[in-house]
């Protein structure tokens, strides 16, 4: 009995005199805090990713755009479409002020902001909201309906944070991208852009002419883009702008909610257009070829021995012109232009309109000459405004 009491007493004394264990840093989700770093700070740091860093870098450069536009509507006929009464009492269009919204992003500290043309088209008032909650009136410096791009300037700029552009030619299919903007006007709730994440689904998507716009070399992404996102930036994981969110495909065509098929104008195209808008306020699409053409007739085809009955024949070439430098000759028959079959001069004009061709662009022709089919490239000469 005494022996048992002695053992218990010794055990108690040992427990009382044992030194307290030193504090061992906890491992949180596989992340070990730095020496002296609070655990909560370590947890926050462990949740950071390339995406969150990119969002933090670019968020303050995104703006919400509120617009008052003038839109024209056609009044409904009280005669139910009866042609007799409508002849004597035709309906008249009327104009109405309509509020609209979109997104944009800051280009520099001078107050230049980039957005889509369709966001500010026919605007009588443009108000830009920054992420600090301040609202600023802005003016249109220049816009281009064909490219669907508009350059704005804030009247009293201060404390602006410009974006950094990336190289859209270096995009990798499948790399992460982030869309930021003002969908459904949510920017107005807390003056912060909404963020959605996806990947680059495809590049160099050419749609030709849609409505009054020409969309070419577009970036496709599955990052969710909704109404109000137009004009907002599409950025890579480094926080660099590689495109401007412009339109989507949905169950309702190019309107309605996102189904993961959105498109952005690539940054390298944006940079060229912005430089021209800043300098001239518009985009110069005038160019010269030195070509005179006419529709090929069956009689001409038989005379030349051509194996085709439809196409475009070259009737004259100016000396020193791009056509002469390219090696084109009179009586050459144009069969294709930029890979599209040509049957008449109207086809050529349609291809030019759908391709948004400008001075400096290169046209690829497939021609028939003296029994041979040849390929010829011609660089368009830019004309001064």
GIGI-V496281 format. One record per residue. N is the residue number from 1. RES is the residue in one letter. NEAR is the number of other C-alpha atoms within 10 Angstrom. Layout:
n->N res->RES near->NEAR
n->N res->RES near->NEAR
//
This chain:
n->1 res->X near->5
n->2 res->X near->6
n->3 res->X near->7
n->4 res->X near->8
n->5 res->X near->10
n->6 res->X near->10
n->7 res->X near->10
n->8 res->X near->11
n->9 res->X near->10
n->10 res->X near->10
n->11 res->X near->11
n->12 res->X near->10
n->13 res->X near->10
n->14 res->X near->11
n->15 res->X near->9
n->16 res->X near->9
n->17 res->X near->8
n->18 res->X near->8
n->19 res->X near->8
n->20 res->X near->7
n->21 res->X near->6
n->22 res->X near->6
n->23 res->X near->6
n->24 res->X near->6
n->25 res->X near->14
n->26 res->X near->12
n->27 res->X near->12
n->28 res->X near->13
n->29 res->X near->9
n->30 res->X near->9
n->31 res->X near->13
n->32 res->X near->15
n->33 res->X near->19
n->34 res->X near->11
n->35 res->X near->7
n->36 res->X near->7
n->37 res->X near->11
n->38 res->X near->11
n->39 res->X near->16
n->40 res->X near->11
n->41 res->X near->11
n->42 res->X near->17
n->43 res->X near->17
n->44 res->X near->9
n->45 res->X near->12
n->46 res->X near->15
n->47 res->X near->10
n->48 res->X near->10
n->49 res->X near->11
n->50 res->X near->13
n->51 res->X near->18
n->52 res->X near->13
n->53 res->X near->13
n->54 res->X near->18
n->55 res->X near->23
n->56 res->X near->12
n->57 res->X near->16
n->58 res->X near->23
n->59 res->X near->22
n->60 res->X near->20
n->61 res->X near->23
n->62 res->X near->31
n->63 res->X near->32
n->64 res->X near->30
n->65 res->X near->32
n->66 res->X near->25
n->67 res->X near->21
n->68 res->X near->19
n->69 res->X near->21
n->70 res->X near->16
n->71 res->X near->14
n->72 res->X near->12
n->73 res->X near->11
n->74 res->X near->10
n->75 res->X near->11
n->76 res->X near->11
n->77 res->X near->14
n->78 res->X near->11
n->79 res->X near->13
n->80 res->X near->9
n->81 res->X near->10
n->82 res->X near->10
n->83 res->X near->11
n->84 res->X near->10
n->85 res->X near->13
n->86 res->X near->14
n->87 res->X near->9
n->88 res->X near->8
n->89 res->X near->12
n->90 res->X near->13
n->91 res->X near->14
n->92 res->X near->10
n->93 res->X near->10
n->94 res->X near->10
n->95 res->X near->11
n->96 res->X near->11
n->97 res->X near->14
n->98 res->X near->13
n->99 res->X near->13
n->100 res->X near->17
n->101 res->X near->23
n->102 res->X near->27
n->103 res->X near->33
n->104 res->X near->31
n->105 res->X near->29
n->106 res->X near->26
n->107 res->X near->22
n->108 res->X near->15
n->109 res->X near->14
n->110 res->X near->16
n->111 res->X near->19
n->112 res->X near->23
n->113 res->X near->27
n->114 res->X near->24
n->115 res->X near->28
n->116 res->X near->27
n->117 res->X near->23
n->118 res->X near->20
n->119 res->X near->26
n->120 res->X near->25
n->121 res->X near->19
n->122 res->X near->14
n->123 res->X near->20
n->124 res->X near->13
n->125 res->X near->16
n->126 res->X near->21
n->127 res->X near->18
n->128 res->X near->25
n->129 res->X near->21
n->130 res->X near->26
n->131 res->X near->19
n->132 res->X near->11
n->133 res->X near->16
n->134 res->X near->9
n->135 res->X near->17
n->136 res->X near->17
n->137 res->X near->17
n->138 res->X near->20
n->139 res->X near->17
n->140 res->X near->19
n->141 res->X near->18
n->142 res->X near->20
n->143 res->X near->26
n->144 res->X near->20
n->145 res->X near->17
n->146 res->X near->18
n->147 res->X near->21
n->148 res->X near->20
n->149 res->X near->25
n->150 res->X near->27
n->151 res->X near->26
n->152 res->X near->25
n->153 res->X near->21
n->154 res->X near->22
n->155 res->X near->14
n->156 res->X near->10
n->157 res->X near->15
n->158 res->X near->11
n->159 res->X near->10
n->160 res->X near->17
n->161 res->X near->19
n->162 res->X near->19
n->163 res->X near->21
n->164 res->X near->17
n->165 res->X near->19
n->166 res->X near->19
n->167 res->X near->14
n->168 res->X near->21
n->169 res->X near->14
n->170 res->X near->8
n->171 res->X near->18
n->172 res->X near->13
n->173 res->X near->14
n->174 res->X near->12
n->175 res->X near->13
n->176 res->X near->20
n->177 res->X near->27
n->178 res->X near->27
n->179 res->X near->28
n->180 res->X near->31
n->181 res->X near->33
n->182 res->X near->30
n->183 res->X near->22
n->184 res->X near->14
n->185 res->X near->21
n->186 res->X near->15
n->187 res->X near->24
n->188 res->X near->17
n->189 res->X near->9
n->190 res->X near->10
n->191 res->X near->21
n->192 res->X near->22
n->193 res->X near->29
n->194 res->X near->16
n->195 res->X near->16
n->196 res->X near->16
n->197 res->X near->18
n->198 res->X near->16
n->199 res->X near->17
n->200 res->X near->21
n->201 res->X near->20
n->202 res->X near->17
n->203 res->X near->20
n->204 res->X near->13
n->205 res->X near->15
n->206 res->X near->14
n->207 res->X near->14
n->208 res->X near->18
n->209 res->X near->18
n->210 res->X near->10
n->211 res->X near->8
n->212 res->X near->12
n->213 res->X near->20
n->214 res->X near->18
n->215 res->X near->23
n->216 res->X near->21
n->217 res->X near->18
n->218 res->X near->23
n->219 res->X near->27
n->220 res->X near->25
n->221 res->X near->29
n->222 res->X near->22
n->223 res->X near->25
n->224 res->X near->21
n->225 res->X near->32
n->226 res->X near->23
n->227 res->X near->20
n->228 res->X near->25
n->229 res->X near->30
n->230 res->X near->29
n->231 res->X near->34
n->232 res->X near->32
n->233 res->X near->35
n->234 res->X near->29
n->235 res->X near->29
n->236 res->X near->27
n->237 res->X near->17
n->238 res->X near->17
n->239 res->X near->25
n->240 res->X near->23
n->241 res->X near->26
n->242 res->X near->28
n->243 res->X near->29
n->244 res->X near->30
n->245 res->X near->32
n->246 res->X near->30
n->247 res->X near->23
n->248 res->X near->26
n->249 res->X near->17
n->250 res->X near->16
n->251 res->X near->10
n->252 res->X near->10
n->253 res->X near->9
n->254 res->X near->13
n->255 res->X near->13
n->256 res->X near->13
n->257 res->X near->16
n->258 res->X near->20
n->259 res->X near->15
n->260 res->X near->18
n->261 res->X near->17
n->262 res->X near->25
n->263 res->X near->29
n->264 res->X near->28
n->265 res->X near->29
n->266 res->X near->26
n->267 res->X near->24
n->268 res->X near->16
n->269 res->X near->17
n->270 res->X near->18
n->271 res->X near->12
n->272 res->X near->11
n->273 res->X near->20
n->274 res->X near->22
n->275 res->X near->13
n->276 res->X near->14
n->277 res->X near->21
n->278 res->X near->16
n->279 res->X near->11
n->280 res->X near->13
n->281 res->X near->17
n->282 res->X near->19
n->283 res->X near->22
n->284 res->X near->17
n->285 res->X near->13
n->286 res->X near->14
n->287 res->X near->17
n->288 res->X near->15
n->289 res->X near->19
n->290 res->X near->17
n->291 res->X near->17
n->292 res->X near->13
n->293 res->X near->18
n->294 res->X near->15
n->295 res->X near->19
n->296 res->X near->21
n->297 res->X near->16
n->298 res->X near->14
n->299 res->X near->10
n->300 res->X near->15
n->301 res->X near->17
n->302 res->X near->12
n->303 res->X near->9
n->304 res->X near->15
n->305 res->X near->12
n->306 res->X near->17
n->307 res->X near->10
n->308 res->X near->15
n->309 res->X near->14
n->310 res->X near->19
n->311 res->X near->23
n->312 res->X near->25
n->313 res->X near->25
n->314 res->X near->18
n->315 res->X near->15
n->316 res->X near->16
n->317 res->X near->18
n->318 res->X near->12
n->319 res->X near->10
n->320 res->X near->9
n->321 res->X near->17
n->322 res->X near->20
n->323 res->X near->24
n->324 res->X near->17
n->325 res->X near->14
n->326 res->X near->13
n->327 res->X near->10
n->328 res->X near->22
n->329 res->X near->16
n->330 res->X near->15
n->331 res->X near->19
n->332 res->X near->20
n->333 res->X near->30
n->334 res->X near->29
n->335 res->X near->22
n->336 res->X near->20
n->337 res->X near->20
n->338 res->X near->16
n->339 res->X near->11
n->340 res->X near->14
n->341 res->X near->16
n->342 res->X near->22
n->343 res->X near->18
n->344 res->X near->19
n->345 res->X near->17
n->346 res->X near->13
n->347 res->X near->17
n->348 res->X near->19
n->349 res->X near->11
n->350 res->X near->12
n->351 res->X near->19
n->352 res->X near->16
n->353 res->X near->15
n->354 res->X near->20
n->355 res->X near->17
n->356 res->X near->17
n->357 res->X near->16
n->358 res->X near->19
n->359 res->X near->17
n->360 res->X near->13
n->361 res->X near->13
n->362 res->X near->14
n->363 res->X near->15
n->364 res->X near->15
n->365 res->X near->22
n->366 res->X near->21
n->367 res->X near->21
n->368 res->X near->21
n->369 res->X near->18
n->370 res->X near->11
n->371 res->X near->10
n->372 res->X near->8
n->373 res->X near->14
n->374 res->X near->13
n->375 res->X near->12
n->376 res->X near->15
n->377 res->X near->18
n->378 res->X near->20
n->379 res->X near->20
n->380 res->X near->21
n->381 res->X near->19
n->382 res->X near->16
n->383 res->X near->13
n->384 res->X near->9
n->385 res->X near->9
//
